[in-house]
Amino acid sequence: MIVTGGGTGGHTYPALTAVRTLAARLTTQGRALEVLWAGKADSLESRVAAAEGIVFASVATGKIRRSKNPLKMISPANMADMSRVPLRVLQARKNISGFRPDVVLAIGGYVAVPVGVAATRLCHVPLVMHEQTVRLGLANKTLAGAATRAAVSSESTLPLLPESVRASAAVTGNPVRPEVFTGQAGKAIEALKWGGFDRRLPTVYVTGGAQGSQQINMVVRDVLPWLLGHANVIHQCGPDHVEGLREHTAHLPAPSAARYHLTGYVGAELPDVLALADVVISRSGAGTIAELTALGKAAVFIPLATSAGNEQAHNAGHLADNGAAVTLVDDVSAARLQAAVEPLLTDSTQRQAMAERARSYGRPDAAERLVDVVLSAAASG
C-alpha cells in the first residue's frame, strides 16, 4: 500500500493507526504489509514514517492559500503552485510505478493530490480517499471524483461527495489510537501526584492541544475561581503559558488551588487523564472529536476560528446540533463558558445524557472499518 497525505496530526495519526491496523490484520492471516508513505519532505509525516520504520518518498507540493473572497484565491502564488501540479503528478507516477502498490490510501493534505491523480489517471491503481472532518478538505474535493472508494467520518459528509462515489462510500469514522481506550482514572491521579484531588467532585480536563491555546487559557483563567468551586481541574495549557498562568493563579485559596493541576503538556498519561475527566473543554479538531465521542465524553468545544475552511466549527456544530456537545463560537467569554459548563457540573444526569449522545456518534472500530474499505478496493484492482 502507498499512503499519501499529511501536513498535520489530524491527517497523519489516523493514517498511522490505519497502517498499524492493516498490518495486524494481515499478520493474523499469515500475510505481510509493505508500505510506502508519499509525503512532503521534512514534515510531520516524514518523521512519523521514520519512527515507525516505514519507507518514505518525498513528493514536491504546493499550497492553496484560502480566502473568503474567491477573487483573492487567484493570486500569483496560488497560480504558480497550480501550474506545477503536472510535474508533481509525473514525479508521483514514478514512485507508484516503482513500488507497484495494490492500493493507495489518500488521507488529505496538499501532497495527496498529485499522488492520488497519478494513481488513478496514469497508473490505474485503486484509490481510497479518507476524510476525517465533517466537510471535505480541498485535497479530498479534488480526489473524490476519481477515487475507487471514499471513506468518511460522518454521515453528514455523504451528500458532499460526487454521485459517482457516493453509492459505494463507507462511513468508517476517524481512526483512534487504541491506547486511548486503555486509560484508568486512578492511574491519572497517581501519575499527576495530585494530593488535593477531591473524589466528591467531577473533573474537568482543559486542553488547547500540544502547544496550548491562548484563547482557551484566558477564558478558563477568568472563570477558574468559580470552576474550582464545582470541580477538580486539569489544565494542559502549553509549555509557553505555564509561568504566566501560575503567577495569575497564585492567589487562589488553598482548598481551590489543591484541586487545580496546571501542566504544560500531557504525554503518556493522556489515556488515564481522559478516563478521569467527566467534562472536557477543548478545540474541536477531527482527532479530538473522534477520541471524545469514542470514549463518550461530555464536552464544551471552542473551535479554532482560523482552521482551514472553518472545519473545527463544522465538526463541533454537528455534535452541538444533536445535543452531543456544547459549542462556543464568536463571543467566547468567561460568562458564556460558565453558562455552558455549569449544568454539566451541577447535574450529573444531564452530564451523563450528553456523554451518551456523544458516544452514539463515536466509532471506536473506525480503523478496522477503514481497513475493510482498503482491502475491498485492493481486491477490486
C-alpha positions in Angstrom: 0.0 0.0 0.0 1.0 3.6 -0.6 -0.2 6.1 2.0 -0.2 9.7 0.9 -1.0 12.9 2.7 -0.2 14.6 6.0 0.9 18.0 7.0 -1.0 18.0 10.3 -1.5 15.4 13.1 -5.2 15.4 12.1 -4.2 13.7 8.8 -1.1 11.8 9.9 -2.0 10.0 13.0 -5.3 8.4 11.7 -3.3 7.2 8.7 -0.7 5.7 11.0 -3.4 3.9 13.1 -4.8 2.6 9.8 -1.4 1.3 8.7 -0.8 -0.5 12.1 -4.3 -2.0 12.0 -3.9 -3.3 8.4 -0.5 -4.8 9.3 -2.0 -6.5 12.3 -5.0 -7.8 10.2 -2.7 -9.3 7.6 -0.4 -10.8 10.2 -3.3 -12.9 11.6 -3.8 -14.2 8.0 -0.1 -15.1 7.6 0.5 -12.2 5.2 2.7 -9.1 5.4 2.2 -5.5 4.6 4.7 -3.4 2.6 4.1 0.3 2.9 5.5 3.4 1.2 4.4 6.8 2.6 4.5 9.5 0.0 4.5 13.0 1.6 6.3 16.2 1.9 10.0 16.2 2.8 10.9 17.4 6.4 7.3 17.2 7.6 5.4 15.5 10.4 4.5 12.6 8.2 8.2 12.1 7.2 9.1 12.0 10.9 6.3 9.7 11.8 7.2 7.3 9.0 10.8 7.3 10.1 9.9 6.5 13.7 7.7 3.7 12.5 10.2 2.2 10.1 8.1 3.0 7.1 9.8 3.7 3.8 9.2 7.4 2.8 9.2 9.1 -0.6 9.1 12.8 -0.8 6.8 14.5 -3.3 7.1 18.2 -4.1 3.9 20.0 -3.1 2.3 23.4 -3.1 -0.3 25.1 -1.1 -3.6 26.7 -2.0 -3.9 29.9 0.1 -7.5 30.3 1.1 -9.6 33.4 1.2 -13.3 34.1 1.8 -13.1 36.3 -1.3 -12.9 33.9 -4.4 -11.1 36.6 -6.4 -8.2 36.6 -3.9 -7.8 32.9 -4.5 -6.5 33.7 -7.9 -3.2 35.0 -6.5 0.2 34.8 -8.2 1.4 32.4 -5.5 -1.7 30.1 -6.0 -1.4 30.2 -9.8 2.3 29.3 -9.6 1.7 26.3 -7.4 -1.2 25.1 -9.5 0.9 25.3 -12.7 3.4 22.9 -11.1 0.8 20.2 -10.5 1.5 18.3 -13.7 5.2 18.0 -12.8 4.3 16.7 -9.4 1.9 14.2 -10.8 4.7 12.8 -13.1 7.0 12.6 -10.0 4.3 10.7 -8.1 3.8 8.3 -11.0 7.5 7.4 -10.8 7.1 6.5 -7.2 3.9 4.5 -7.8 5.4 2.6 -10.8 8.5 1.7 -8.9 6.6 0.5 -5.8 3.7 -1.2 -7.6 1.1 -1.0 -4.8 -2.2 -2.9 -4.7 -3.9 0.2 -3.4 -3.3 3.9 -2.5 -4.8 5.4 0.6 -5.1 9.2 0.5 -5.7 10.9 3.9 -5.8 14.6 3.0 -3.3 17.4 2.7 -1.9 19.1 -0.4 0.6 16.3 -1.2 -2.1 13.7 -1.6 -3.4 15.4 -4.8 -0.6 14.6 -7.2 -0.2 11.1 -5.8 -3.9 10.4 -6.0 -4.2 11.8 -9.5 -1.2 9.7 -10.7 -2.6 6.6 -9.1 -6.0 6.8 -10.8 -5.3 8.6 -14.1 -1.8 7.3 -15.0 -1.2 4.0 -13.1 -4.7 2.7 -12.8 -4.2 1.7 -9.1 -7.3 1.7 -6.8 -7.5 4.8 -4.7 -9.2 5.0 -1.3 -9.9 8.6 -0.1 -10.4 9.1 3.6 -11.9 12.3 5.1 -11.5 13.0 8.8 -13.7 16.1 9.1 -17.4 16.7 8.5 -16.7 18.7 5.4 -14.4 17.7 2.6 -11.0 19.3 2.6 -9.6 20.9 -0.6 -7.4 17.9 -1.4 -10.2 15.4 -1.0 -12.6 17.6 -3.0 -10.1 17.2 -5.8 -9.7 13.5 -5.5 -13.2 12.4 -4.6 -14.5 12.1 -8.1 -11.6 9.8 -9.1 -11.5 7.7 -6.0 -12.3 4.0 -6.2 -13.8 4.1 -2.7 -14.5 7.0 -0.3 -14.4 6.6 3.4 -15.8 9.4 5.6 -16.0 10.0 9.3 -19.6 11.3 9.4 -22.9 10.5 7.6 -23.2 14.3 7.1 -20.3 14.1 4.7 -22.0 11.7 2.3 -24.2 14.3 0.5 -21.0 16.3 -0.2 -19.4 13.5 -2.3 -19.8 13.3 -6.1 -22.6 11.0 -7.1 -20.1 8.7 -8.8 -18.6 7.6 -5.5 -21.4 8.3 -3.1 -23.2 5.0 -3.5 -20.1 3.0 -2.6 -18.9 5.3 0.2 -18.4 4.0 3.6 -18.9 5.8 6.9 -16.0 4.4 8.8 -15.3 7.1 11.4 -11.9 8.5 12.1 -9.3 6.0 13.3 -8.5 6.5 17.0 -5.2 5.4 18.6 -6.0 2.1 20.5 -4.1 3.3 23.6 -6.8 5.9 24.1 -9.1 3.1 25.3 -6.7 1.8 27.9 -6.9 4.7 30.4 -7.6 4.2 34.1 -8.8 7.1 36.2 -6.9 6.1 39.3 -3.6 6.0 37.4 -4.1 9.6 36.4 -4.3 10.8 40.0 -1.1 8.8 40.8 0.8 10.0 37.7 -0.1 13.6 38.4 0.8 13.3 42.1 -2.5 15.0 42.8 -2.8 15.1 46.6 -5.5 17.7 46.5 -7.9 15.8 44.2 -11.4 15.7 45.6 -13.2 12.5 44.7 -16.6 14.0 45.6 -16.4 16.5 42.7 -16.4 15.9 38.9 -13.2 16.5 37.0 -12.7 19.0 34.1 -9.9 18.5 31.6 -8.9 21.7 29.7 -6.7 21.4 26.7 -5.7 23.5 23.7 -3.6 20.9 22.1 0.2 20.2 22.5 1.1 23.9 22.2 -1.9 25.1 24.2 -4.4 27.8 23.2 -4.1 31.3 24.5 -7.8 31.9 23.9 -8.8 28.8 26.0 -6.2 29.6 28.6 -7.5 33.1 29.1 -11.2 32.3 29.3 -10.6 29.4 31.7 -8.3 31.6 33.8 -11.1 34.2 34.2 -13.7 31.6 35.2 -11.3 29.5 37.3 -12.3 30.6 40.9 -15.9 29.7 40.1 -14.9 26.5 38.3 -12.8 25.2 41.2 -15.8 25.6 43.5 -17.6 22.9 41.5 -14.8 20.6 40.1 -11.3 19.4 40.0 -9.5 20.9 37.0 -6.6 19.6 34.9 -5.4 22.4 32.8 -3.0 21.5 29.9 -2.0 25.0 28.8 1.0 24.5 26.6 4.7 24.8 27.6 4.9 28.6 26.8 2.0 29.5 29.0 2.7 27.8 32.3 4.5 30.6 34.1 2.0 33.3 33.2 -0.9 31.2 34.5 1.0 30.1 37.6 1.5 33.7 38.5 -2.1 34.6 37.9 -3.5 31.7 39.9 -1.1 32.1 42.9 -3.8 34.0 44.8 -6.2 31.1 44.7 -7.4 29.9 48.2 -5.5 26.8 49.3 -8.5 24.4 49.0 -9.2 25.6 45.5 -5.5 25.6 44.5 -5.2 22.0 45.6 -7.9 21.0 43.1 -6.1 22.7 40.2 -3.4 20.8 38.3 -1.6 23.0 35.8 0.7 21.4 33.3 2.3 22.5 30.0 1.9 19.1 28.4 0.1 15.8 28.9 2.1 12.9 27.4 1.8 9.2 28.0 -0.7 9.7 30.8 -3.3 11.2 28.4 -5.5 8.0 28.2 -5.6 8.0 32.0 -6.5 11.7 32.1 -9.3 11.2 29.6 -10.6 8.3 31.7 -10.6 10.6 34.8 -12.3 13.5 33.0 -16.1 14.0 33.3 -16.1 17.1 31.1 -13.6 18.2 28.5 -13.0 21.8 27.4 -11.1 21.9 24.1 -10.7 22.7 20.5 -12.7 20.6 18.0 -10.2 19.1 15.6 -11.2 15.9 13.9 -8.9 13.8 16.1 -10.2 15.3 19.3 -13.8 14.8 18.1 -13.1 11.2 17.3 -11.5 10.4 20.6 -14.1 12.1 22.8 -17.0 10.6 21.0 -15.5 7.1 21.0 -15.0 7.5 24.8 -18.3 9.1 25.4 -17.3 12.4 27.0 -19.4 15.5 27.7 -17.5 18.4 26.1 -17.5 22.1 25.6 -15.8 22.9 22.3 -14.2 26.2 21.5 -13.4 25.8 17.8 -10.2 27.4 16.3 -11.6 30.2 14.2 -8.7 30.1 11.8 -8.9 26.4 11.0 -8.9 25.6 7.3 -12.4 26.1 5.8 -13.6 26.7 9.4 -13.7 23.0 9.7 -13.5 23.0 13.5 -16.7 24.9 13.8 -18.4 22.5 11.5 -17.1 19.5 13.4 -18.3 20.8 16.7 -21.6 22.2 15.3 -22.6 18.8 14.0 -22.5 17.4 17.6 -23.9 20.5 19.3 -26.9 20.5 16.9 -27.7 17.0 18.2 -27.2 17.6 21.9 -23.9 15.7 22.0 -21.7 18.7 22.9 -21.8 22.4 23.6 -20.0 24.8 21.2 -18.8 28.4 21.9 -18.2 30.5 18.8 -17.9 34.2 18.1 -18.5 35.5 21.7 -16.1 33.3 23.7 -16.2 34.8 27.2 -15.9 33.6 30.8 -19.6 34.2 31.3 -20.6 32.1 28.3 -18.2 29.4 29.3 -19.6 29.3 32.8 -23.1 29.1 31.5 -22.1 26.2 29.2 -20.3 24.2 31.9 -22.5 24.8 34.9 -25.3 22.4 34.1 -22.8 19.7 33.2 -21.1 20.0 36.6 -24.2 20.5 38.8 -26.5 18.0 37.2 -24.9 14.5 36.8 -27.9 13.3 34.9 -27.6 16.0 32.2 -23.8 15.3 32.0 -24.4 11.6 31.5 -27.1 12.2 28.9 -24.7 14.3 26.9 -21.9 11.8 27.3 -24.2 9.0 26.0 -25.3 11.1 23.0 -21.6 11.8 22.2 -20.9 8.1 22.4 -23.6 7.4 19.9 -21.5 9.4 17.3 -18.3 7.6 18.2 -16.8 4.8 16.2 -14.1 3.0 18.3 -13.8 0.5 15.4 -13.0 3.1 12.8 -9.6 1.8 11.9 -11.0 -1.7 11.3 -13.8 -0.3 9.2 -11.2 1.7 7.1 -9.1 -1.4 6.7 -12.1 -3.2 5.3 -12.5 -0.5 2.7 -8.8 -0.6 1.8 -8.8 -4.3 1.4 -12.0 -4.2 -0.7 -10.5 -1.6 -3.0 -7.3 -3.5 -3.3 -9.2 -6.7 -4.3 -11.1 -4.7 -7.0 -7.8 -3.8 -8.7 
